[in-house]
Amino acid sequence: MTRVAIVGGGIGGLTAAHALWRRGIEVAIYESAPELREIGAGVALHPNAMKVLRSLGLEDDVRATAGRSEWALTRNGKTGRMISRTSRREQASRFGRAGATVHRADLLDVLAGSLPSGIVTLGARCVGVEPDGELAVARFQDGSEVEADVIVGADGIHSTVKASLFGPDAPRFTGKICYRSVVPVEAVAGERPANDNAQWLGPHGTIVLYPVRRDELINVVCHYDDDGYRHESWVTECERREVLERYRGWHESLLRVFSAGELWYKWALYDRDPIPRWTRGRVTILGDAAHAMLPYLGQGACQAIEDGCVLAAALAAQPDDPVGALGVYERARRPRASQVVLAARERGVSNHLASPWAALRRDVSIALRRRLGRDPDGRGTAWIPAYDASAPDALTAGAGAVTAERG
């Protein structure tokens, strides 16, 4: 039986473990933290991710703790003018499943809680891997080693496994920063905020609000053009007054929500070009380790979930040739994930347009695309949620997932 060791117990690693375990493949997770936890924040699970969670028997548990928004909206950040409006029912009809918005900690609880006990080892910090022997080897900070037929690096944007295989990367500062908070709905003064999944566009910024934890909380993500702050960390706190000052003049409903946020985080956004290889010998990578992307499409977690599903399918299809199976996995996943990276980069530019005329042309293009029925939100990326990583042809269809709808 193929033995798989996964380095990293985040969303991607846990999804991969689930998919492998359900296919009868022996799997173990090694997580550096003393507990499985996520920063207090939300995560958007688009239809492509929900199709995978359905195939793993986890969809109902995830939806039970998700936000309950009916509409996905795009608005002008200053005036509140509606740019596009899509119902969850329309989304489900077009893509086979509606998306969901959840708290990261709640998603992690669902993923971890439904795995057999003993699969996860905590406090295991990987310091390097050896990919090229009869078995792969992962080495840990305490001097211990683990051998496996396959090792998977699911250890995030600063992946030790990736660096061990290919050397350190060279991220590019984008000139953009991000603020994040989670706000209790009851703490917002005045009229109760709508529970829509709403995106508010520029100039020079994007704000995303959506409900999590059964509409008890509002997840807030705010992007802005700023080339003076370059600290790449999800856990650096900032003052609320900085956020309010930054978005002074934006729609008053946004500022009311911001005023209720007690804890804010701030970090700089760095971009990474798609990499030419994910695999060496018996070791591969997935999620942010393989394809770190800007957050403008909400696809970071979704692509990691797709990775785990396809990886398990590849290893199950070639149980006697794990190295060959890793090649199949990479060929199926890398072209699609790379295109999503580039599409997210493009979306960041489009969302932050400073020229009123350029923004008007963007908004008219969105309206025309919607009227012509090309895609529900009018942004030319319907090929992303249309994909199903759990489909029987996923091992061969991934590279063809980009259609003429891009634009």
LUMNUZA-302892 format. One record per residue (C-alpha): x, y, z; residue number from 0. Coordinates in steps of 0.2 Angstrom, whole numbers, always signed. Layout:
[[X Y Z] NUM]
...
***
This chain:
[[+0 +0 +0] 0]
[[+6 +17 -4] 1]
[[+11 +27 +11] 2]
[[+9 +46 +10] 3]
[[+16 +59 +22] 4]
[[+9 +77 +21] 5]
[[+19 +91 +28] 6]
[[+6 +104 +34] 7]
[[-11 +103 +42] 8]
[[-20 +118 +34] 9]
[[-34 +117 +23] 10]
[[-25 +109 +8] 11]
[[-16 +96 +19] 12]
[[-32 +91 +28] 13]
[[-42 +90 +11] 14]
[[-28 +79 +3] 15]
[[-28 +68 +19] 16]
[[-47 +66 +18] 17]
[[-46 +62 -1] 18]
[[-32 +49 +1] 19]
[[-40 +41 +17] 20]
[[-57 +39 +8] 21]
[[-47 +30 -6] 22]
[[-39 +18 +6] 23]
[[-22 +26 +5] 24]
[[-12 +26 +21] 25]
[[-9 +44 +26] 26]
[[-1 +54 +40] 27]
[[+0 +73 +43] 28]
[[+14 +82 +51] 29]
[[+10 +100 +57] 30]
[[+23 +111 +65] 31]
[[+10 +120 +76] 32]
[[+5 +113 +93] 33]
[[-13 +113 +88] 34]
[[-23 +114 +72] 35]
[[-28 +132 +70] 36]
[[-31 +146 +58] 37]
[[-30 +165 +60] 38]
[[-47 +172 +64] 39]
[[-53 +175 +46] 40]
[[-66 +169 +33] 41]
[[-63 +159 +18] 42]
[[-73 +159 +2] 43]
[[-77 +142 -5] 44]
[[-83 +144 -23] 45]
[[-93 +131 -32] 46]
[[-77 +122 -38] 47]
[[-72 +119 -20] 48]
[[-89 +114 -14] 49]
[[-90 +101 -28] 50]
[[-74 +93 -20] 51]
[[-81 +94 -2] 52]
[[-97 +86 -9] 53]
[[-87 +71 -16] 54]
[[-78 +69 +1] 55]
[[-95 +69 +11] 56]
[[-91 +85 +19] 57]
[[-103 +98 +10] 58]
[[-117 +97 +23] 59]
[[-106 +100 +38] 60]
[[-97 +115 +30] 61]
[[-114 +123 +25] 62]
[[-121 +120 +42] 63]
[[-108 +133 +49] 64]
[[-107 +144 +33] 65]
[[-114 +161 +30] 66]
[[-132 +162 +23] 67]
[[-130 +175 +10] 68]
[[-142 +174 -5] 69]
[[-134 +186 -16] 70]
[[-116 +190 -23] 71]
[[-115 +208 -27] 72]
[[-102 +220 -35] 73]
[[-104 +238 -30] 74]
[[-95 +255 -32] 75]
[[-85 +258 -16] 76]
[[-89 +276 -15] 77]
[[-107 +278 -21] 78]
[[-114 +260 -18] 79]
[[-120 +259 -36] 80]
[[-124 +241 -41] 81]
[[-112 +234 -54] 82]
[[-118 +216 -54] 83]
[[-129 +205 -44] 84]
[[-130 +186 -44] 85]
[[-141 +174 -34] 86]
[[-134 +158 -26] 87]
[[-148 +149 -36] 88]
[[-141 +156 -52] 89]
[[-124 +151 -47] 90]
[[-129 +133 -42] 91]
[[-139 +131 -59] 92]
[[-124 +137 -69] 93]
[[-110 +128 -60] 94]
[[-118 +113 -51] 95]
[[-116 +120 -34] 96]
[[-117 +136 -25] 97]
[[-102 +143 -16] 98]
[[-101 +146 +3] 99]
[[-92 +157 +15] 100]
[[-85 +150 +31] 101]
[[-74 +155 +46] 102]
[[-57 +146 +43] 103]
[[-57 +139 +60] 104]
[[-74 +131 +57] 105]
[[-68 +124 +40] 106]
[[-53 +117 +49] 107]
[[-64 +109 +62] 108]
[[-74 +100 +49] 109]
[[-59 +94 +40] 110]
[[-50 +88 +55] 111]
[[-64 +82 +65] 112]
[[-70 +69 +52] 113]
[[-52 +61 +50] 114]
[[-48 +46 +60] 115]
[[-38 +49 +76] 116]
[[-19 +47 +75] 117]
[[-17 +54 +57] 118]
[[-11 +71 +63] 119]
[[+5 +73 +72] 120]
[[+7 +91 +80] 121]
[[+23 +100 +84] 122]
[[+33 +92 +70] 123]
[[+42 +106 +61] 124]
[[+50 +100 +44] 125]
[[+67 +106 +40] 126]
[[+70 +97 +24] 127]
[[+66 +82 +13] 128]
[[+75 +70 +3] 129]
[[+65 +65 -13] 130]
[[+76 +54 -24] 131]
[[+78 +37 -15] 132]
[[+68 +21 -14] 133]
[[+58 +30 -1] 134]
[[+56 +49 +2] 135]
[[+62 +56 +19] 136]
[[+56 +71 +29] 137]
[[+67 +77 +42] 138]
[[+61 +87 +57] 139]
[[+68 +100 +69] 140]
[[+69 +88 +84] 141]
[[+80 +76 +74] 142]
[[+67 +63 +69] 143]
[[+64 +57 +52] 144]
[[+49 +50 +42] 145]
[[+50 +38 +27] 146]
[[+36 +37 +15] 147]
[[+32 +32 -3] 148]
[[+26 +50 -6] 149]
[[+29 +66 +3] 150]
[[+18 +81 +0] 151]
[[+22 +99 +5] 152]
[[+6 +107 +10] 153]
[[+16 +119 +21] 154]
[[+11 +136 +14] 155]
[[+18 +151 +5] 156]
[[+35 +150 +14] 157]
[[+36 +131 +11] 158]
[[+51 +122 +18] 159]
[[+47 +107 +7] 160]
[[+47 +118 -9] 161]
[[+63 +127 -4] 162]
[[+71 +110 -1] 163]
[[+67 +104 -18] 164]
[[+69 +120 -29] 165]
[[+78 +133 -18] 166]
[[+70 +149 -11] 167]
[[+58 +159 -21] 168]
[[+59 +177 -25] 169]
[[+42 +185 -22] 170]
[[+38 +202 -30] 171]
[[+30 +216 -20] 172]
[[+14 +221 -29] 173]
[[+12 +239 -21] 174]
[[-4 +233 -13] 175]
[[-8 +230 +5] 176]
[[-22 +221 +14] 177]
[[-32 +224 +30] 178]
[[-43 +210 +38] 179]
[[-55 +209 +53] 180]
[[-70 +198 +58] 181]
[[-84 +209 +65] 182]
[[-99 +203 +75] 183]
[[-115 +208 +67] 184]
[[-122 +214 +83] 185]
[[-108 +226 +86] 186]
[[-112 +236 +71] 187]
[[-121 +252 +75] 188]
[[-137 +257 +67] 189]
[[-146 +247 +53] 190]
[[-141 +229 +53] 191]
[[-129 +225 +39] 192]
[[-135 +215 +24] 193]
[[-129 +197 +24] 194]
[[-124 +198 +5] 195]
[[-107 +192 -1] 196]
[[-102 +209 -7] 197]
[[-87 +216 -17] 198]
[[-84 +235 -17] 199]
[[-73 +242 -30] 200]
[[-60 +256 -30] 201]
[[-52 +268 -34] 202]
[[-35 +261 -28] 203]
[[-44 +247 -18] 204]
[[-56 +233 -16] 205]
[[-67 +229 -1] 206]
[[-75 +212 +2] 207]
[[-88 +208 +15] 208]
[[-97 +191 +18] 209]
[[-105 +182 +32] 210]
[[-98 +168 +41] 211]
[[-103 +157 +56] 212]
[[-122 +157 +52] 213]
[[-122 +176 +49] 214]
[[-116 +179 +67] 215]
[[-99 +187 +60] 216]
[[-94 +198 +45] 217]
[[-78 +194 +37] 218]
[[-69 +210 +31] 219]
[[-55 +210 +18] 220]
[[-49 +227 +12] 221]
[[-36 +229 -1] 222]
[[-27 +246 -6] 223]
[[-13 +252 -17] 224]
[[+2 +257 -5] 225]
[[+20 +254 -9] 226]
[[+26 +260 +7] 227]
[[+22 +245 +18] 228]
[[+31 +229 +14] 229]
[[+29 +217 +29] 230]
[[+22 +200 +23] 231]
[[+14 +193 +38] 232]
[[-4 +188 +42] 233]
[[-3 +191 +60] 234]
[[+4 +209 +62] 235]
[[-10 +220 +70] 236]
[[-14 +237 +66] 237]
[[-25 +251 +73] 238]
[[-43 +253 +68] 239]
[[-41 +271 +65] 240]
[[-29 +268 +51] 241]
[[-42 +258 +42] 242]
[[-55 +271 +44] 243]
[[-43 +285 +38] 244]
[[-38 +274 +23] 245]
[[-56 +272 +17] 246]
[[-62 +289 +22] 247]
[[-75 +294 +9] 248]
[[-80 +276 +4] 249]
[[-98 +271 +7] 250]
[[-105 +275 +25] 251]
[[-111 +257 +27] 252]
[[-93 +251 +25] 253]
[[-87 +263 +38] 254]
[[-100 +258 +50] 255]
[[-94 +240 +49] 256]
[[-76 +245 +51] 257]
[[-80 +255 +66] 258]
[[-86 +239 +75] 259]
[[-70 +229 +71] 260]
[[-60 +227 +87] 261]
[[-45 +218 +80] 262]
[[-37 +222 +63] 263]
[[-22 +214 +54] 264]
[[-12 +221 +40] 265]
[[+0 +214 +28] 266]
[[+9 +218 +11] 267]
[[+4 +208 -4] 268]
[[+18 +199 -13] 269]
[[+16 +190 -30] 270]
[[+24 +175 -36] 271]
[[+25 +169 -54] 272]
[[+19 +152 -58] 273]
[[+33 +139 -56] 274]
[[+39 +127 -69] 275]
[[+39 +112 -58] 276]
[[+30 +105 -43] 277]
[[+38 +88 -41] 278]
[[+55 +80 -39] 279]
[[+56 +62 -37] 280]
[[+44 +56 -23] 281]
[[+40 +73 -17] 282]
[[+27 +86 -23] 283]
[[+19 +101 -16] 284]
[[+1 +108 -16] 285]
[[-9 +124 -11] 286]
[[+1 +140 -8] 287]
[[+17 +130 -8] 288]
[[+14 +127 -27] 289]
[[+4 +142 -32] 290]
[[+3 +156 -20] 291]
[[-9 +169 -28] 292]
[[-16 +186 -24] 293]
[[-33 +185 -16] 294]
[[-44 +194 -29] 295]
[[-53 +179 -35] 296]
[[-55 +171 -18] 297]
[[-47 +155 -25] 298]
[[-32 +152 -14] 299]
[[-41 +139 -3] 300]
[[-51 +133 -17] 301]
[[-36 +128 -28] 302]
[[-28 +119 -13] 303]
[[-44 +109 -11] 304]
[[-44 +104 -29] 305]
[[-25 +99 -28] 306]
[[-29 +87 -14] 307]
[[-43 +79 -23] 308]
[[-33 +76 -39] 309]
[[-18 +70 -30] 310]
[[-28 +57 -22] 311]
[[-36 +51 -38] 312]
[[-19 +50 -47] 313]
[[-11 +40 -33] 314]
[[-26 +28 -32] 315]
[[-25 +26 -51] 316]
[[-7 +20 -51] 317]
[[-4 +12 -34] 318]
[[+11 +3 -40] 319]
[[+20 +18 -48] 320]
[[+19 +33 -36] 321]
[[+32 +43 -45] 322]
[[+22 +41 -61] 323]
[[+6 +46 -52] 324]
[[+14 +62 -46] 325]
[[+18 +66 -64] 326]
[[+0 +64 -68] 327]
[[-5 +75 -54] 328]
[[+6 +89 -59] 329]
[[+1 +88 -77] 330]
[[-17 +89 -72] 331]
[[-16 +103 -60] 332]
[[-1 +114 -64] 333]
[[-8 +122 -80] 334]
[[-25 +126 -72] 335]
[[-18 +133 -56] 336]
[[-5 +143 -65] 337]
[[-19 +151 -75] 338]
[[-29 +155 -59] 339]
[[-13 +164 -52] 340]
[[-12 +175 -68] 341]
[[-31 +178 -68] 342]
[[-30 +184 -50] 343]
[[-16 +196 -54] 344]
[[-26 +203 -68] 345]
[[-41 +205 -57] 346]
[[-31 +215 -44] 347]
[[-27 +228 -58] 348]
[[-45 +229 -64] 349]
[[-52 +231 -47] 350]
[[-41 +245 -42] 351]
[[-43 +256 -57] 352]
[[-41 +274 -52] 353]
[[-47 +283 -68] 354]
[[-66 +285 -68] 355]
[[-67 +282 -87] 356]
[[-57 +266 -85] 357]
[[-68 +260 -71] 358]
[[-84 +265 -81] 359]
[[-77 +254 -96] 360]
[[-75 +240 -84] 361]
[[-92 +241 -77] 362]
[[-100 +242 -94] 363]
[[-90 +227 -100] 364]
[[-97 +218 -84] 365]
[[-115 +222 -89] 366]
[[-113 +217 -107] 367]
[[-105 +200 -102] 368]
[[-120 +197 -90] 369]
[[-133 +202 -103] 370]
[[-125 +190 -116] 371]
[[-125 +176 -104] 372]
[[-107 +173 -104] 373]
[[-104 +172 -86] 374]
[[-115 +176 -70] 375]
[[-103 +190 -63] 376]
[[-98 +197 -80] 377]
[[-79 +196 -76] 378]
[[-74 +182 -89] 379]
[[-69 +169 -76] 380]
[[-83 +157 -77] 381]
[[-71 +143 -82] 382]
[[-64 +143 -64] 383]
[[-80 +138 -54] 384]
[[-86 +127 -69] 385]
[[-72 +115 -66] 386]
[[-75 +99 -55] 387]
[[-59 +91 -48] 388]
[[-69 +76 -42] 389]
[[-75 +72 -59] 390]
[[-69 +55 -67] 391]
[[-59 +65 -81] 392]
[[-51 +77 -69] 393]
[[-34 +68 -72] 394]
[[-34 +73 -90] 395]
[[-46 +88 -90] 396]
[[-37 +100 -79] 397]
[[-26 +108 -92] 398]
[[-41 +112 -103] 399]
[[-50 +121 -90] 400]
[[-47 +138 -97] 401]
[[-59 +143 -111] 402]
[[-62 +157 -123] 403]
[[-72 +166 -109] 404]
[[-56 +173 -101] 405]
[[-54 +192 -103] 406]
***
